[in-house]
Amino acid sequence: MTKNARGSRVEPGMRVAQKAALNRGVLDNLPGERRRQLVYKCPVFGSVLVAVTPVGTSQTCGVCRQRDPASRISRDVFVCTKCGHTDDADHNASVVILARGLRTAVGKASAAGHCGEQHAGAGHARPHHVLSSPGTHA
């Protein structure tokens, strides 16, 4: 994606300036650069960066912690095959990442960060925020 857009004398490139700006944006936002900036900035603002292994987060239930690839029934929907918990797949993965981050940071899993009414009827709630490892995908 960051290939030179100038082309050759025989076939000159088009939209070279726009491509150069796009390339700068892509290269400035590489996962390693994002992580480097977070490592640098977190202590300045009193935050703690907790790196979380993303393996299986999109296949693990945010409620019962059962991991089953069949629970991820589509790109956007997660339905646990064990407890029946239904959620947006990305939100569910963020809950799993939060729990892993809290377990890593505190040494045990915690219910901290859960609030809201999305799953209030089922006893499940949305977290305030998500701790995730920069440069990784669930």
A tleap script that builds the chain and sets N, CA, C and O, in Angstrom:
source leaprc.protein.ff14SB
mol = sequence {
  NMET THR LYS ASN ALA ARG GLY SER ARG VAL
  GLU PRO GLY MET ARG VAL ALA GLN LYS ALA
  ALA LEU ASN ARG GLY VAL LEU ASP ASN LEU
  PRO GLY GLU ARG ARG ARG GLN LEU VAL TYR
  LYS CYS PRO VAL PHE GLY SER VAL LEU VAL
  ALA VAL THR PRO VAL GLY THR SER GLN THR
  CYS GLY VAL CYS ARG GLN ARG ASP PRO ALA
  SER ARG ILE SER ARG ASP VAL PHE VAL CYS
  THR LYS CYS GLY HIE THR ASP ASP ALA ASP
  HIE ASN ALA SER VAL VAL ILE LEU ALA ARG
  GLY LEU ARG THR ALA VAL GLY LYS ALA SER
  ALA ALA GLY HIE CYS GLY GLU GLN HIE ALA
  GLY ALA GLY HIE ALA ARG PRO HIE HIE VAL
  LEU SER SER PRO GLY THR HIE CALA
}
set mol.1.N position { 0.813 -1.183 0.000 }
set mol.1.CA position { 0.000 0.000 0.000 }
set mol.1.C position { 0.864 1.257 0.000 }
set mol.1.O position { 0.423 2.310 -0.461 }
set mol.2.N position { 2.070 1.161 0.504 }
set mol.2.CA position { 2.916 2.347 0.581 }
set mol.2.C position { 3.886 2.445 -0.590 }
set mol.2.O position { 4.900 3.137 -0.503 }
set mol.3.N position { 3.581 1.764 -1.670 }
set mol.3.CA position { 4.420 1.801 -2.858 }
set mol.3.C position { 4.415 3.203 -3.468 }
set mol.3.O position { 3.426 3.930 -3.369 }
set mol.4.N position { 5.506 3.565 -4.085 }
set mol.4.CA position { 5.645 4.873 -4.721 }
set mol.4.C position { 4.595 5.036 -5.816 }
set mol.4.O position { 4.382 4.120 -6.610 }
set mol.5.N position { 3.939 6.195 -5.865 }
set mol.5.CA position { 2.876 6.450 -6.841 }
set mol.5.C position { 3.372 7.184 -8.077 }
set mol.5.O position { 2.603 7.407 -9.012 }
set mol.6.N position { 4.648 7.562 -8.094 }
set mol.6.CA position { 5.150 8.382 -9.201 }
set mol.6.C position { 5.117 7.659 -10.534 }
set mol.6.O position { 4.951 8.294 -11.575 }
set mol.7.N position { 5.269 6.372 -10.523 }
set mol.7.CA position { 5.272 5.625 -11.766 }
set mol.7.C position { 6.599 5.780 -12.499 }
set mol.7.O position { 7.648 5.926 -11.873 }
set mol.8.N position { 6.549 5.747 -13.820 }
set mol.8.CA position { 7.761 5.860 -14.637 }
set mol.8.C position { 7.568 6.982 -15.653 }
set mol.8.O position { 6.499 7.588 -15.726 }
set mol.9.N position { 8.601 7.248 -16.429 }
set mol.9.CA position { 8.476 8.275 -17.473 }
set mol.9.C position { 7.473 7.852 -18.529 }
set mol.9.O position { 6.747 8.683 -19.076 }
set mol.10.N position { 7.435 6.569 -18.811 }
set mol.10.CA position { 6.512 6.059 -19.821 }
set mol.10.C position { 5.081 6.104 -19.295 }
set mol.10.O position { 4.166 6.515 -20.009 }
set mol.11.N position { 4.888 5.681 -18.044 }
set mol.11.CA position { 3.559 5.682 -17.431 }
set mol.11.C position { 3.612 6.434 -16.108 }
set mol.11.O position { 3.767 5.820 -15.052 }
set mol.12.N position { 3.483 7.768 -16.155 }
set mol.12.CA position { 3.533 8.547 -14.916 }
set mol.12.C position { 2.332 8.230 -14.020 }
set mol.12.O position { 1.248 7.895 -14.498 }
set mol.13.N position { 2.558 8.345 -12.714 }
set mol.13.CA position { 1.497 8.062 -11.752 }
set mol.13.C position { 0.448 9.163 -11.705 }
set mol.13.O position { 0.672 10.278 -12.175 }
set mol.14.N position { -0.684 8.832 -11.136 }
set mol.14.CA position { -1.761 9.798 -10.971 }
set mol.14.C position { -2.005 9.996 -9.476 }
set mol.14.O position { -1.806 9.081 -8.678 }
set mol.15.N position { -2.443 11.214 -9.104 }
set mol.15.CA position { -2.752 11.541 -7.713 }
set mol.15.C position { -1.569 11.265 -6.793 }
set mol.15.O position { -1.735 10.705 -5.709 }
set mol.16.N position { -0.392 11.654 -7.220 }
set mol.16.CA position { 0.847 11.390 -6.488 }
set mol.16.C position { 0.831 12.063 -5.118 }
set mol.16.O position { 1.225 11.445 -4.129 }
set mol.17.N position { 0.383 13.316 -5.038 }
set mol.17.CA position { 0.361 14.035 -3.761 }
set mol.17.C position { -0.587 13.368 -2.768 }
set mol.17.O position { -0.251 13.225 -1.592 }
set mol.18.N position { -1.757 12.962 -3.229 }
set mol.18.CA position { -2.718 12.301 -2.348 }
set mol.18.C position { -2.173 10.964 -1.857 }
set mol.18.O position { -2.338 10.608 -0.691 }
set mol.19.N position { -1.527 10.232 -2.753 }
set mol.19.CA position { -0.955 8.941 -2.396 }
set mol.19.C position { 0.160 9.126 -1.364 }
set mol.19.O position { 0.286 8.325 -0.437 }
set mol.20.N position { 0.971 10.181 -1.522 }
set mol.20.CA position { 2.051 10.448 -0.569 }
set mol.20.C position { 1.476 10.736 0.811 }
set mol.20.O position { 2.008 10.259 1.814 }
set mol.21.N position { 0.392 11.514 0.876 }
set mol.21.CA position { -0.244 11.814 2.163 }
set mol.21.C position { -0.827 10.550 2.795 }
set mol.21.O position { -0.722 10.346 4.004 }
set mol.22.N position { -1.437 9.714 1.971 }
set mol.22.CA position { -1.978 8.457 2.472 }
set mol.22.C position { -0.857 7.577 3.018 }
set mol.22.O position { -0.994 6.990 4.091 }
set mol.23.N position { 0.239 7.487 2.291 }
set mol.23.CA position { 1.383 6.683 2.736 }
set mol.23.C position { 1.915 7.175 4.073 }
set mol.23.O position { 2.214 6.370 4.954 }
set mol.24.N position { 2.036 8.494 4.235 }
set mol.24.CA position { 2.499 9.047 5.516 }
set mol.24.C position { 1.548 8.657 6.639 }
set mol.24.O position { 1.986 8.281 7.726 }
set mol.25.N position { 0.253 8.746 6.381 }
set mol.25.CA position { -0.747 8.377 7.391 }
set mol.25.C position { -0.669 6.918 7.775 }
set mol.25.O position { -0.759 6.575 8.954 }
set mol.26.N position { -0.501 6.056 6.785 }
set mol.26.CA position { -0.393 4.614 7.052 }
set mol.26.C position { 0.862 4.321 7.862 }
set mol.26.O position { 0.809 3.590 8.851 }
set mol.27.N position { 1.978 4.882 7.453 }
set mol.27.CA position { 3.238 4.605 8.140 }
set mol.27.C position { 3.283 5.210 9.543 }
set mol.27.O position { 3.950 4.672 10.426 }
set mol.28.N position { 2.580 6.319 9.754 }
set mol.28.CA position { 2.526 6.924 11.088 }
set mol.28.C position { 1.643 6.141 12.041 }
set mol.28.O position { 1.726 6.326 13.255 }
set mol.29.N position { 0.799 5.270 11.509 }
set mol.29.CA position { -0.149 4.541 12.344 }
set mol.29.C position { 0.132 3.041 12.372 }
set mol.29.O position { -0.785 2.248 12.585 }
set mol.30.N position { 1.358 2.652 12.166 }
set mol.30.CA position { 1.715 1.242 12.244 }
set mol.30.C position { 1.563 0.754 13.682 }
set mol.30.O position { 1.769 1.534 14.612 }
set mol.31.N position { 1.207 -0.518 13.891 }
set mol.31.CA position { 1.019 -1.034 15.247 }
set mol.31.C position { 2.225 -0.806 16.159 }
set mol.31.O position { 2.051 -0.464 17.329 }
set mol.32.N position { 3.410 -0.986 15.659 }
set mol.32.CA position { 4.604 -0.772 16.478 }
set mol.32.C position { 4.738 0.673 16.923 }
set mol.32.O position { 5.141 0.946 18.054 }
set mol.33.N position { 4.402 1.594 16.036 }
set mol.33.CA position { 4.462 3.018 16.380 }
set mol.33.C position { 3.379 3.364 17.401 }
set mol.33.O position { 3.622 4.125 18.338 }
set mol.34.N position { 2.190 2.804 17.217 }
set mol.34.CA position { 1.112 3.040 18.181 }
set mol.34.C position { 1.512 2.548 19.569 }
set mol.34.O position { 1.308 3.236 20.570 }
set mol.35.N position { 2.076 1.364 19.611 }
set mol.35.CA position { 2.491 0.801 20.898 }
set mol.35.C position { 3.608 1.637 21.521 }
set mol.35.O position { 3.592 1.894 22.725 }
set mol.36.N position { 4.575 2.062 20.712 }
set mol.36.CA position { 5.673 2.883 21.217 }
set mol.36.C position { 5.133 4.172 21.836 }
set mol.36.O position { 5.577 4.590 22.905 }
set mol.37.N position { 4.183 4.789 21.161 }
set mol.37.CA position { 3.591 6.018 21.679 }
set mol.37.C position { 2.813 5.766 22.977 }
set mol.37.O position { 2.877 6.573 23.904 }
set mol.38.N position { 2.087 4.660 23.042 }
set mol.38.CA position { 1.342 4.346 24.263 }
set mol.38.C position { 2.276 4.061 25.433 }
set mol.38.O position { 2.016 4.495 26.556 }
set mol.39.N position { 3.364 3.333 25.175 }
set mol.39.CA position { 4.343 3.063 26.228 }
set mol.39.C position { 4.927 4.365 26.741 }
set mol.39.O position { 5.181 4.507 27.937 }
set mol.40.N position { 5.137 5.301 25.858 }
set mol.40.CA position { 5.704 6.598 26.218 }
set mol.40.C position { 4.678 7.472 26.941 }
set mol.40.O position { 5.010 8.098 27.948 }
set mol.41.N position { 3.444 7.525 26.449 }
set mol.41.CA position { 2.446 8.456 26.956 }
set mol.41.C position { 1.722 7.976 28.216 }
set mol.41.O position { 1.343 8.806 29.043 }
set mol.42.N position { 1.519 6.689 28.389 }
set mol.42.CA position { 0.744 6.191 29.534 }
set mol.42.C position { 1.283 6.691 30.876 }
set mol.42.O position { 0.498 7.212 31.668 }
set mol.43.N position { 2.577 6.562 31.175 }
set mol.43.CA position { 3.071 7.062 32.458 }
set mol.43.C position { 2.916 8.581 32.609 }
set mol.43.O position { 2.714 9.082 33.716 }
set mol.44.N position { 3.012 9.302 31.500 }
set mol.44.CA position { 2.870 10.759 31.539 }
set mol.44.C position { 1.469 11.148 32.027 }
set mol.44.O position { 1.307 12.131 32.751 }
set mol.45.N position { 0.469 10.373 31.628 }
set mol.45.CA position { -0.913 10.677 31.995 }
set mol.45.C position { -1.427 9.820 33.144 }
set mol.45.O position { -2.620 9.851 33.448 }
set mol.46.N position { -0.550 9.059 33.787 }
set mol.46.CA position { -0.956 8.250 34.930 }
set mol.46.C position { -1.727 6.999 34.557 }
set mol.46.O position { -2.452 6.451 35.387 }
set mol.47.N position { -1.583 6.541 33.329 }
set mol.47.CA position { -2.268 5.329 32.875 }
set mol.47.C position { -1.321 4.143 32.913 }
set mol.47.O position { -0.104 4.297 33.016 }
set mol.48.N position { -1.904 2.962 32.829 }
set mol.48.CA position { -1.121 1.736 32.788 }
set mol.48.C position { -1.467 1.016 31.490 }
set mol.48.O position { -2.640 0.801 31.185 }
set mol.49.N position { -0.455 0.651 30.740 }
set mol.49.CA position { -0.655 -0.113 29.510 }
set mol.49.C position { -0.543 -1.589 29.847 }
set mol.49.O position { 0.478 -2.032 30.373 }
set mol.50.N position { -1.570 -2.341 29.552 }
set mol.50.CA position { -1.576 -3.776 29.805 }
set mol.50.C position { -1.715 -4.479 28.460 }
set mol.50.O position { -2.745 -4.354 27.798 }
set mol.51.N position { -0.696 -5.210 28.058 }
set mol.51.CA position { -0.744 -5.967 26.812 }
set mol.51.C position { -1.512 -7.256 27.044 }
set mol.51.O position { -1.242 -7.982 28.001 }
set mol.52.N position { -2.464 -7.541 26.175 }
set mol.52.CA position { -3.321 -8.714 26.309 }
set mol.52.C position { -3.170 -9.573 25.071 }
set mol.52.O position { -3.229 -9.071 23.949 }
set mol.53.N position { -2.976 -10.861 25.271 }
set mol.53.CA position { -2.899 -11.787 24.150 }
set mol.53.C position { -4.272 -11.875 23.483 }
set mol.53.O position { -5.257 -12.190 24.150 }
set mol.54.N position { -4.353 -11.602 22.185 }
set mol.54.CA position { -5.654 -11.570 21.519 }
set mol.54.C position { -6.171 -12.944 21.092 }
set mol.54.O position { -7.295 -13.046 20.600 }
set mol.55.N position { -5.382 -13.997 21.267 }
set mol.55.CA position { -5.742 -15.323 20.774 }
set mol.55.C position { -7.085 -15.777 21.354 }
set mol.55.O position { -7.245 -15.874 22.570 }
set mol.56.N position { -8.032 -16.051 20.477 }
set mol.56.CA position { -9.323 -16.603 20.865 }
set mol.56.C position { -10.321 -15.622 21.448 }
set mol.56.O position { -11.402 -16.042 21.862 }
set mol.57.N position { -10.008 -14.331 21.502 }
set mol.57.CA position { -10.936 -13.383 22.120 }
set mol.57.C position { -12.252 -13.281 21.352 }
set mol.57.O position { -13.289 -13.003 21.953 }
set mol.58.N position { -12.230 -13.497 20.058 }
set mol.58.CA position { -13.471 -13.400 19.279 }
set mol.58.C position { -14.285 -14.688 19.342 }
set mol.58.O position { -15.409 -14.736 18.842 }
set mol.59.N position { -13.725 -15.735 19.956 }
set mol.59.CA position { -14.427 -17.018 20.065 }
set mol.59.C position { -14.770 -17.368 21.509 }
set mol.59.O position { -15.332 -18.432 21.769 }
set mol.60.N position { -14.438 -16.485 22.451 }
set mol.60.CA position { -14.649 -16.745 23.874 }
set mol.60.C position { -15.827 -15.936 24.385 }
set mol.60.O position { -15.957 -14.754 24.068 }
set mol.61.N position { -16.677 -16.565 25.168 }
set mol.61.CA position { -17.851 -15.892 25.725 }
set mol.61.C position { -17.425 -14.924 26.818 }
set mol.61.O position { -16.625 -15.281 27.683 }
set mol.62.N position { -17.942 -13.722 26.791 }
set mol.62.CA position { -17.635 -12.718 27.790 }
set mol.62.C position { -18.308 -12.979 29.124 }
set mol.62.O position { -17.983 -12.318 30.110 }
set mol.63.N position { -19.238 -13.922 29.181 }
set mol.63.CA position { -19.958 -14.226 30.415 }
set mol.63.C position { -19.408 -15.486 31.074 }
set mol.63.O position { -18.970 -15.445 32.224 }
set mol.64.N position { -19.427 -16.610 30.349 }
set mol.64.CA position { -19.020 -17.887 30.955 }
set mol.64.C position { -17.579 -18.279 30.621 }
set mol.64.O position { -17.071 -19.268 31.150 }
set mol.65.N position { -16.917 -17.514 29.748 }
set mol.65.CA position { -15.521 -17.728 29.348 }
set mol.65.C position { -15.290 -19.021 28.551 }
set mol.65.O position { -14.147 -19.451 28.394 }
set mol.66.N position { -16.350 -19.632 28.056 }
set mol.66.CA position { -16.225 -20.827 27.219 }
set mol.66.C position { -15.719 -20.412 25.844 }
set mol.66.O position { -16.256 -19.486 25.237 }
set mol.67.N position { -14.687 -21.096 25.351 }
set mol.67.CA position { -14.163 -20.802 24.014 }
set mol.67.C position { -14.661 -21.849 23.034 }
set mol.67.O position { -14.415 -23.043 23.205 }
set mol.68.N position { -15.359 -21.396 22.012 }
set mol.68.CA position { -15.882 -22.290 20.988 }
set mol.68.C position { -15.994 -21.504 19.684 }
set mol.68.O position { -16.742 -20.529 19.618 }
set mol.69.N position { -15.261 -21.912 18.642 }
set mol.69.CA position { -15.347 -21.211 17.356 }
set mol.69.C position { -16.768 -21.158 16.797 }
set mol.69.O position { -17.100 -20.238 16.050 }
set mol.70.N position { -17.604 -22.124 17.144 }
set mol.70.CA position { -18.983 -22.146 16.642 }
set mol.70.C position { -19.828 -21.024 17.248 }
set mol.70.O position { -20.897 -20.712 16.723 }
set mol.71.N position { -19.373 -20.421 18.330 }
set mol.71.CA position { -20.123 -19.324 18.953 }
set mol.71.C position { -20.094 -18.068 18.090 }
set mol.71.O position { -20.994 -17.233 18.182 }
set mol.72.N position { -19.100 -17.932 17.278 }
set mol.72.CA position { -18.989 -16.770 16.380 }
set mol.72.C position { -19.755 -17.123 15.116 }
set mol.72.O position { -19.176 -17.602 14.141 }
set mol.73.N position { -21.075 -16.880 15.140 }
set mol.73.CA position { -21.913 -17.361 14.038 }
set mol.73.C position { -21.825 -16.512 12.783 }
set mol.73.O position { -22.161 -16.984 11.697 }
set mol.74.N position { -21.380 -15.264 12.910 }
set mol.74.CA position { -21.152 -14.425 11.743 }
set mol.74.C position { -20.113 -13.374 12.101 }
set mol.74.O position { -19.585 -13.362 13.213 }
set mol.75.N position { -19.831 -12.514 11.171 }
set mol.75.CA position { -18.831 -11.461 11.406 }
set mol.75.C position { -19.249 -10.546 12.545 }
set mol.75.O position { -18.400 -10.053 13.288 }
set mol.76.N position { -20.552 -10.313 12.691 }
set mol.76.CA position { -21.047 -9.331 13.643 }
set mol.76.C position { -21.756 -9.912 14.862 }
set mol.76.O position { -22.017 -9.182 15.819 }
set mol.77.N position { -22.072 -11.191 14.852 }
set mol.77.CA position { -22.903 -11.765 15.913 }
set mol.77.C position { -22.164 -12.870 16.654 }
set mol.77.O position { -21.529 -13.736 16.053 }
set mol.78.N position { -22.266 -12.811 17.994 }
set mol.78.CA position { -21.705 -13.838 18.861 }
set mol.78.C position { -22.846 -14.436 19.682 }
set mol.78.O position { -23.581 -13.706 20.347 }
set mol.79.N position { -22.996 -15.765 19.639 }
set mol.79.CA position { -23.975 -16.476 20.450 }
set mol.79.C position { -23.259 -17.652 21.093 }
set mol.79.O position { -22.827 -18.575 20.403 }
set mol.80.N position { -23.133 -17.621 22.417 }
set mol.80.CA position { -22.398 -18.659 23.132 }
set mol.80.C position { -23.112 -19.997 23.020 }
set mol.80.O position { -24.319 -20.080 23.248 }
set mol.81.N position { -22.376 -21.043 22.672 }
set mol.81.CA position { -22.955 -22.377 22.544 }
set mol.81.C position { -23.164 -23.032 23.905 }
set mol.81.O position { -23.868 -24.037 24.004 }
set mol.82.N position { -22.562 -22.475 24.955 }
set mol.82.CA position { -22.715 -23.055 26.296 }
set mol.82.C position { -23.834 -22.377 27.086 }
set mol.82.O position { -24.763 -23.044 27.540 }
set mol.83.N position { -23.748 -21.035 27.255 }
set mol.83.CA position { -24.718 -20.345 28.119 }
set mol.83.C position { -25.794 -19.586 27.347 }
set mol.83.O position { -26.764 -19.124 27.948 }
set mol.84.N position { -25.643 -19.448 26.022 }
set mol.84.CA position { -26.648 -18.767 25.217 }
set mol.84.C position { -26.507 -17.249 25.173 }
set mol.84.O position { -27.352 -16.571 24.586 }
set mol.85.N position { -25.462 -16.707 25.778 }
set mol.85.CA position { -25.232 -15.259 25.766 }
set mol.85.C position { -25.131 -14.763 24.328 }
set mol.85.O position { -24.392 -15.330 23.524 }
set mol.86.N position { -25.875 -13.701 24.003 }
set mol.86.CA position { -25.872 -13.117 22.665 }
set mol.86.C position { -25.363 -11.685 22.757 }
set mol.86.O position { -25.756 -10.932 23.648 }
set mol.87.N position { -24.483 -11.317 21.826 }
set mol.87.CA position { -23.903 -9.983 21.856 }
set mol.87.C position { -23.322 -9.656 20.490 }
set mol.87.O position { -23.152 -10.535 19.645 }
set mol.88.N position { -23.022 -8.380 20.289 }
set mol.88.CA position { -22.250 -7.966 19.135 }
set mol.88.C position { -20.866 -8.612 19.278 }
set mol.88.O position { -20.280 -8.578 20.360 }
set mol.89.N position { -20.351 -9.188 18.217 }
set mol.89.CA position { -19.098 -9.940 18.294 }
set mol.89.C position { -17.928 -9.079 18.756 }
set mol.89.O position { -17.113 -9.534 19.559 }
set mol.90.N position { -17.829 -7.857 18.269 }
set mol.90.CA position { -16.734 -6.978 18.674 }
set mol.90.C position { -16.859 -6.580 20.139 }
set mol.90.O position { -15.861 -6.536 20.858 }
set mol.91.N position { -18.076 -6.292 20.583 }
set mol.91.CA position { -18.275 -5.936 21.985 }
set mol.91.C position { -17.926 -7.106 22.893 }
set mol.91.O position { -17.259 -6.930 23.913 }
set mol.92.N position { -18.375 -8.295 22.524 }
set mol.92.CA position { -18.070 -9.471 23.327 }
set mol.92.C position { -16.561 -9.673 23.439 }
set mol.92.O position { -16.049 -9.955 24.522 }
set mol.93.N position { -15.850 -9.530 22.320 }
set mol.93.CA position { -14.386 -9.679 22.345 }
set mol.93.C position { -13.753 -8.612 23.234 }
set mol.93.O position { -12.763 -8.885 23.912 }
set mol.94.N position { -14.306 -7.410 23.240 }
set mol.94.CA position { -13.751 -6.350 24.091 }
set mol.94.C position { -13.945 -6.667 25.567 }
set mol.94.O position { -13.097 -6.322 26.389 }
set mol.95.N position { -15.054 -7.323 25.913 }
set mol.95.CA position { -15.287 -7.738 27.299 }
set mol.95.C position { -14.252 -8.788 27.705 }
set mol.95.O position { -13.739 -8.758 28.823 }
set mol.96.N position { -13.951 -9.708 26.802 }
set mol.96.CA position { -12.947 -10.745 27.071 }
set mol.96.C position { -11.566 -10.098 27.229 }
set mol.96.O position { -10.808 -10.470 28.125 }
set mol.97.N position { -11.241 -9.142 26.370 }
set mol.97.CA position { -9.959 -8.440 26.466 }
set mol.97.C position { -9.873 -7.676 27.783 }
set mol.97.O position { -8.829 -7.687 28.435 }
set mol.98.N position { -10.958 -7.014 28.182 }
set mol.98.CA position { -10.983 -6.296 29.458 }
set mol.98.C position { -10.726 -7.251 30.619 }
set mol.98.O position { -9.916 -6.955 31.498 }
set mol.99.N position { -11.400 -8.380 30.627 }
set mol.99.CA position { -11.219 -9.350 31.714 }
set mol.99.C position { -9.786 -9.862 31.757 }
set mol.99.O position { -9.211 -10.003 32.836 }
set mol.100.N position { -9.204 -10.140 30.592 }
set mol.100.CA position { -7.811 -10.601 30.549 }
set mol.100.C position { -6.865 -9.506 31.044 }
set mol.100.O position { -5.908 -9.782 31.768 }
set mol.101.N position { -7.139 -8.276 30.651 }
set mol.101.CA position { -6.302 -7.163 31.093 }
set mol.101.C position { -6.379 -6.964 32.588 }
set mol.101.O position { -5.359 -6.745 33.242 }
set mol.102.N position { -7.588 -7.040 33.143 }
set mol.102.CA position { -7.749 -6.896 34.594 }
set mol.102.C position { -7.078 -8.043 35.338 }
set mol.102.O position { -6.456 -7.835 36.380 }
set mol.103.N position { -7.205 -9.254 34.802 }
set mol.103.CA position { -6.575 -10.415 35.423 }
set mol.103.C position { -5.060 -10.247 35.421 }
set mol.103.O position { -4.395 -10.573 36.405 }
set mol.104.N position { -4.515 -9.739 34.321 }
set mol.104.CA position { -3.073 -9.526 34.211 }
set mol.104.C position { -2.618 -8.405 35.131 }
set mol.104.O position { -1.597 -8.530 35.808 }
set mol.105.N position { -3.370 -7.314 35.159 }
set mol.105.CA position { -2.972 -6.143 35.937 }
set mol.105.C position { -3.143 -6.342 37.438 }
set mol.105.O position { -2.340 -5.843 38.225 }
set mol.106.N position { -4.180 -7.066 37.836 }
set mol.106.CA position { -4.494 -7.211 39.251 }
set mol.106.C position { -4.121 -8.588 39.775 }
set mol.106.O position { -3.970 -8.774 40.982 }
set mol.107.N position { -3.972 -9.551 38.879 }
set mol.107.CA position { -3.641 -10.906 39.300 }
set mol.107.C position { -4.854 -11.800 39.408 }
set mol.107.O position { -4.726 -12.995 39.675 }
set mol.108.N position { -6.031 -11.234 39.203 }
set mol.108.CA position { -7.256 -12.032 39.207 }
set mol.108.C position { -8.320 -11.310 38.394 }
set mol.108.O position { -8.239 -10.101 38.177 }
set mol.109.N position { -9.299 -12.049 37.955 }
set mol.109.CA position { -10.382 -11.444 37.190 }
set mol.109.C position { -11.218 -10.573 38.109 }
set mol.109.O position { -11.369 -10.868 39.295 }
set mol.110.N position { -11.754 -9.509 37.560 }
set mol.110.CA position { -12.556 -8.582 38.342 }
set mol.110.C position { -13.786 -8.194 37.550 }
set mol.110.O position { -13.777 -8.220 36.320 }
set mol.111.N position { -14.829 -7.842 38.246 }
set mol.111.CA position { -16.044 -7.376 37.589 }
set mol.111.C position { -15.990 -5.877 37.348 }
set mol.111.O position { -16.949 -5.302 36.832 }
set mol.112.N position { -14.904 -5.243 37.706 }
set mol.112.CA position { -14.785 -3.796 37.531 }
set mol.112.C position { -14.935 -3.444 36.070 }
set mol.112.O position { -14.461 -4.159 35.188 }
set mol.113.N position { -15.599 -2.336 35.828 }
set mol.113.CA position { -15.774 -1.884 34.452 }
set mol.113.C position { -17.121 -2.253 33.871 }
set mol.113.O position { -17.455 -1.805 32.773 }
set mol.114.N position { -17.911 -3.060 34.574 }
set mol.114.CA position { -19.214 -3.444 34.046 }
set mol.114.C position { -20.286 -2.496 34.535 }
set mol.114.O position { -20.407 -2.245 35.734 }
set mol.115.N position { -21.061 -1.973 33.609 }
set mol.115.CA position { -22.174 -1.107 33.955 }
set mol.115.C position { -23.110 -1.047 32.765 }
set mol.115.O position { -22.874 -1.705 31.751 }
set mol.116.N position { -24.143 -0.283 32.879 }
set mol.116.CA position { -25.044 -0.071 31.757 }
set mol.116.C position { -26.237 -0.988 31.782 }
set mol.116.O position { -26.406 -1.805 32.687 }
set mol.117.N position { -27.073 -0.833 30.751 }
set mol.117.CA position { -28.309 -1.583 30.756 }
set mol.117.C position { -28.467 -2.496 29.551 }
set mol.117.O position { -29.518 -3.116 29.393 }
set mol.118.N position { -27.451 -2.597 28.695 }
set mol.118.CA position { -27.609 -3.413 27.488 }
set mol.118.C position { -28.011 -4.843 27.843 }
set mol.118.O position { -28.909 -5.409 27.219 }
set mol.119.N position { -27.346 -5.433 28.847 }
set mol.119.CA position { -27.633 -6.815 29.234 }
set mol.119.C position { -28.184 -6.871 30.653 }
set mol.119.O position { -28.098 -7.909 31.309 }
set mol.120.N position { -28.746 -5.773 31.130 }
set mol.120.CA position { -29.195 -5.704 32.520 }
set mol.120.C position { -30.210 -6.789 32.837 }
set mol.120.O position { -30.175 -7.373 33.920 }
set mol.121.N position { -31.110 -7.065 31.910 }
set mol.121.CA position { -32.113 -8.089 32.167 }
set mol.121.C position { -31.510 -9.467 32.343 }
set mol.121.O position { -32.024 -10.281 33.110 }
set mol.122.N position { -30.413 -9.735 31.631 }
set mol.122.CA position { -29.765 -11.040 31.713 }
set mol.122.C position { -28.650 -11.054 32.755 }
set mol.122.O position { -27.995 -12.075 32.960 }
set mol.123.N position { -28.437 -9.901 33.418 }
set mol.123.CA position { -27.387 -9.845 34.419 }
set mol.123.C position { -26.017 -9.587 33.823 }
set mol.123.O position { -25.002 -9.739 34.501 }
set mol.124.N position { -25.984 -9.200 32.568 }
set mol.124.CA position { -24.723 -8.924 31.893 }
set mol.124.C position { -24.706 -7.445 31.527 }
set mol.124.O position { -25.731 -6.897 31.122 }
set mol.125.N position { -23.579 -6.806 31.661 }
set mol.125.CA position { -23.523 -5.378 31.387 }
set mol.125.C position { -22.353 -5.037 30.482 }
set mol.125.O position { -21.412 -5.816 30.330 }
set mol.126.N position { -22.432 -3.873 29.894 }
set mol.126.CA position { -21.372 -3.357 29.014 }
set mol.126.C position { -20.260 -2.754 29.834 }
set mol.126.O position { -20.537 -2.087 30.831 }
set mol.127.N position { -19.000 -2.962 29.455 }
set mol.127.CA position { -17.907 -2.342 30.205 }
set mol.127.C position { -17.773 -0.852 29.892 }
set mol.127.O position { -18.163 -0.394 28.818 }
set mol.128.N position { -17.215 -0.106 30.848 }
set mol.128.CA position { -16.935 1.310 30.645 }
set mol.128.C position { -15.910 1.502 29.543 }
set mol.128.O position { -16.072 2.364 28.679 }
set mol.129.N position { -14.865 0.710 29.571 }
set mol.129.CA position { -13.750 0.886 28.660 }
set mol.129.C position { -13.123 -0.465 28.370 }
set mol.129.O position { -13.436 -1.464 29.018 }
set mol.130.N position { -12.247 -0.481 27.401 }
set mol.130.CA position { -11.599 -1.723 27.000 }
set mol.130.C position { -10.100 -1.541 27.059 }
set mol.130.O position { -9.565 -0.564 26.535 }
set mol.131.N position { -9.424 -2.472 27.692 }
set mol.131.CA position { -7.963 -2.485 27.673 }
set mol.131.C position { -7.549 -3.447 26.580 }
set mol.131.O position { -7.935 -4.616 26.615 }
set mol.132.N position { -6.793 -3.000 25.635 }
set mol.132.CA position { -6.361 -3.891 24.569 }
set mol.132.C position { -4.921 -3.639 24.231 }
set mol.132.O position { -4.371 -2.572 24.505 }
set mol.133.N position { -4.324 -4.627 23.637 }
set mol.133.CA position { -2.940 -4.525 23.235 }
set mol.133.C position { -2.870 -3.881 21.872 }
set mol.133.O position { -3.436 -4.421 20.921 }
set mol.134.N position { -2.199 -2.750 21.731 }
set mol.134.CA position { -2.129 -2.091 20.431 }
set mol.134.C position { -1.439 -2.964 19.406 }
set mol.134.O position { -0.464 -3.655 19.698 }
set mol.135.N position { -1.964 -2.915 18.215 }
set mol.135.CA position { -1.336 -3.654 17.129 }
set mol.135.C position { -1.807 -5.094 17.052 }
set mol.135.O position { -1.274 -5.865 16.254 }
set mol.136.N position { -2.785 -5.482 17.852 }
set mol.136.CA position { -3.297 -6.836 17.789 }
set mol.136.C position { -4.765 -6.787 17.466 }
set mol.136.O position { -5.425 -5.774 17.696 }
set mol.137.N position { -5.282 -7.878 16.932 }
set mol.137.CA position { -6.683 -7.942 16.578 }
set mol.137.C position { -7.286 -9.164 17.204 }
set mol.137.O position { -6.648 -10.212 17.309 }
set mol.138.N position { -8.514 -9.024 17.616 }
set mol.138.CA position { -9.213 -10.146 18.225 }
set mol.138.C position { -9.715 -11.097 17.175 }
set mol.138.O position { -10.333 -12.109 17.504 }
savepdb mol mol.pdb
quit
